[in-house]
């Protein structure tokens, strides 16, 4: 048997990681500014994280949601405290796609409506409804096609008002900062408009925080910069620092019922141990503040390069510099992400040091000349 060939693979075998550094099977060191696609939030093999999981493995690794799992309640309490969303309810799953799928479904259960507003450039996952709310026809199979999703232009308030006037809207789903869409930041006024229209029409505001949440923006959720609360926040990626964990936090106005949502692996003992370790390290080491400080330093320094045409820890380059990301990886041993067509994405651990940021800046300057 061979692997189903769906990923373009770099010929690098990473076998070890410590903090923001990873090493291949030949011993070559790489600076990791990609974090396995925004997943490594507190650094590779963080000692507290490793001990939390190891200790839990010696107790019990898994049992089903048919019994009490106190770790779930501990995770909910810690998440409420660190995020500032203490009045919300937590449902745990395994991935970002699952989180968005459950959020969209829950919204429709809540108000009995079908229509979903999503936006050009959106990426919400690959499961059935999540992929239908993703702006990429190439990954939507015929069985996933639906007329229940309305795609609107990014940050177009007039189009948003028109869609609400003409349709029975169940929910609006929006990334606070589009990731795959090229690091497009949702304006605060636009998020505030979504909130007011959802309130006026009994629709559900879903804040997709899978990539732009968990402290990456300097606030716990990037949507928080707008000063409004969403009805549902979706999470995954950095939530487990590499262990598959996803979740949604749900406004108190949405009431649960038995059988409404369900999961086999969501909220298992190991997942909760991983999730708690991440939040404990974030809180103990003030990682949201570090993300803001080191991120701000990177942004200010990158702005000095005349070749850079746009930025938000996403570096937009002209087409003739499309080689930069590959050169960073293979010549300077620095992992970064990408967004089409010419955006280099930086998705490091929240505890990235200024020294590691400077290592990237030196390599970037060497390439750009």
N, C-alpha and C positions, 0 to 999 in steps of 0.2 A: 504494500500500500504506500502511496505517496501523498503529500499534502495537496489540498485543493489550492491551486495557484491564484490567489486573489490579492496578494500584496507584492509591490515592487520591493525587493530586499537589497539592502546594502550588505556587502560581503564582510561583515564584522560580527564576531561572536563575543558578546559581552558576558563575562563570567563572574564579575565582582563589582560591588559598588560601595562607596563610603562617602556619605554626605553628598556633595555635588560632583564627585569624581567617580568615573566608572573605568573598568579595565577589561581589555579583551583577552582572549586565550593566549596571546603572544606577550602579554604584559604591558601593552601600550596603554598609557593613561589618556583619558578623554575628559574634557569638561562637559558636564551634562546640563545644558540650558534648554533641554527638551522635556525632561522628566517623564519619559515614556508617555508623552502626550498629556502633559499637565497633571499626571497622576502622582508623582513623587512630591509630596507637599512638605515633608519634614526631613528630607534627605534619605539617601539609601542606607539601609541597615542602621537606622537610628537606634542607639542602645536601649532607650526606654521602650520603643516600639517592639524591638526584638524580644525583650524580656516579657512584656505584656502578652505577646502571642505564645511564647514558649511556656510561660506559667499556665496559660489557659489550656494549652495542649495537654499538660499533665493533669488537668482537672477533667474537662470534657470538651470535645471539639464541636459536637453537633447534637442537637435534638430538635424536634419539630416545634412549631408554634402552637401545638396543642397543650403545652405545659407552660408554667411560669418561667420566664427567663429574666431574672433581675437585672442582668447586664443591659437589656433593652431599655429598661426604665432609667438606669444610670446614664446611658447614652443620650436619651431624650432630655434628661435634666441638664446634662453638661452642654449639649448642643443648644438648648434654649438659653442657657446662661452666656455662653461664649458668643452666640450670634445675636443676642438681644431679643430673640423671638420667643419669649417664655410662655406666651399664651397660645402657642400653636400645638398641634398634634403631630406625632411622627409615625410614618409608615415606612418600614425598611424593605428594600429589595436588593438587587444585585448589580445594577448597571444604570447608566444614564438613559439609555433607550427605554428600559423598563420604567424608570422614574417618570419620564415624559409620557409614556403610554398610559400609566396609571393616573397621572395628573389630568390628562385630557378626558379619560374615561370618567374619573370622579367628578369633573366639572359637569359633564353631561348628565350623570346621575343626579347631581345637585339641582340643576335647573330644568331638566327635561328637554334641553335644546340640542341641536346637532351641529350648527355651523361654528367653525373654528377660524379665527383670523391668525395668519402667520405672515412672515415678511420676506421679501426678496433677499436672497443671501443667507437665509436661515439654514441651520443644520440642527435637527433635534433627535436624530437617531435612525436606526434601521429596522425597527419593528414596525408592525403594520400601519398604525395610525401616526406614529412618530415620523416614519419615513414619508408619509403622505403630506406631512406638514414641513418637510424638508425641501428646499428649493434646488433640487437636482433630479430632473426626470430620468437620468441614466440609472439611478439606483431604486427607482419605483417600479416594481413588477406590475404587470396588468392586474393581478389579484389585489394589489394595494391601492389601485386607483379609486378615488372617491371625489364626488362633487361637494363634499362637506367642508373642504378647506379652501379658504379665500386668501390668496396671496396679495398683499398690498405693497406699494413702494416703501422702502425704508424711510422712516421719520416723516412721512407725509400725513399731517394732521387732517387735512381736508379729505383725503381718501379714507382715512379712518372714520371720520364722522359720517361720511356717505355710506360706508359699509354697514355701520350700525343702524342708520336710518332705513336701509333697504333690506336688512336681514335680521332673523332671530338669532343673535349671536350667543353661543354657549360659552366660549372662552377666547381669550387672546393670549397667545404664547409668544414670548420674546426673550431673546438673550440680552442681558445688560450690555455685553460687548460681544458682537458676533465673532466667533473663532474662525471656522472654515470660511466664513464670508469675508475675511480679510481684516479683522480687528477693527470693526466699525462700532463706534461707541453710540449707544442710544442716548439722545439728548434728554436731559432731565425734564424739560417741558413736555417731551413726547411721552415719557413714562407717566407723568402726571396727568396727561390727557387720557391715556389708557385707563388709569385709575378712575377718573371722573366718569368716563363713558361706561365702564363696567359697573360702577355704582348705580348709575342712572338706568341701566338696562338689565340688572340682575345677572350680569355675566361674570365670569371668573377670570381674574388676572393671574396668569401663570408665569412666574419668573424663572426661566431656564437659567439656572446658575451652575450648570454642570462643569463648564470650563471657567467661567468668570466669577465663580463663587469660592467659598472656603478661604477667604482672606487674600486671594490673588491680587485684588485691586487696591488693597490697603484698608478696605472695609470688608466685613464678612461676606456680604453679597454686594456686587457692584451696583445692583438696583438701588441700594440704600442711599446712594448719592442724591437720588431724586427726592428723598424725604417722604416717600409714601411706602405703604406696606402692600405687598401682593397677597393674594388669597392662598396661593400655593407656590412654594419654592421647590425646585427639583435639584437634586445633588447627586454626585458620584465622583469620578476621577480622584481628586485629592482627598476625598473623605476617608479612604482606607490606606493611603500611601503605598498602594500596590496590591493590597488584598481587595478582592471584588466586593465593593459595598456601594449601594445606592439608596436613595431615600427621597421622600417628599415630606415637607412640613406643611401642615394644612390649617387654615384659619378655623377658629372655634365655631364660626357660623355654619360650617359644613359638618353635619353629623354623620357618624359611621353607622353601619348596620352589618350584622353578621353575613358573610358571603360576598359583600360588596367588592372587596379586594382580597387577594390571597397570594401566598408565596410559599414554596418549600424551603429554599435556602436563605431567603431574606431574613436578616436579623439573627443569624445563627451565632453561637457563642464566640467563635473565632472572629467573625466579622465585627461584632460589638467590641471585642477586645482591641481590635485594630482601630476602630473608630474612636474609642475612648483614648487610646494612646495618642492619636493625632491631635485631638482637642487638648489633651493635657500638655503636650509639648508646645502647641500653639500658644496656649495660655501662659505656661511657665516661662517661655522664652520670648514673649512679646513678638511673635512672628508676623502679625499683621502690620505692626509698626515697622519692623525690619523690611517687609515687602514694600511698604510705602517709601521708606528712605532709600534703599538700594535701587528700587525701581525708578524712583525720581531721579537719582544720580545717573542711571543708565539712559533714561529718556533725555535728560539735559545734554549729556555727552554725545549721544547719537544725533541729536538735532544739529550738531556742529558740522556734520558731513554734508557737503553740498549735493552729493548724489542721492541723498535720502529725500523722498518726495512725500512721505506720510509716516505717521508713527503713533503707536500706543502699545509699546512692547510688541509691536509688530512693525517691521521696517520695510516700507514700500520702496522698491527700487525700479529703475527703468528696465525695459526688456533686455537691453544689452548686458545687464549685470545679473541675469538669471543664473549664472554659474556660481554666485557667491556662496550659496548654502552648501553646495557640494565641496567647494574649496575650503570652507570652514571645517567641514567634517574630515576630508581626506588629507589636507595639508596641515591644518592647525589642530585637528583632533578635538573639535567642538561640535557637540550635537545641538541642533536647533530644529524648530518645526517650520512648516510652510503653510501658506494659503495661496490659492491661485489668484492672479497669475504670477505675481512677482513680489510676494510678501514673505519675509523671513520672520517667523514667530519665535519669541523667547518665552518659554514656559518652565522656568527653573523652580527649584524648591524655594519655599518661602524664607528659608534661612540662608539663602545665597549670600556670600560675603562680598564686601567691596573689592577685595583682592581678586576674587574670581570674576567679578564684573569687569575689572580693569584688564584681566587676561583676555576676555572677549574683545574689548574695545581695541586693544593693541593688534589683535589678529584682524579685526574688521578694518582698521586703518591700513594695515599692510596690504590687504586685498584691494581696497579702494584707491590706494595710493595717495 
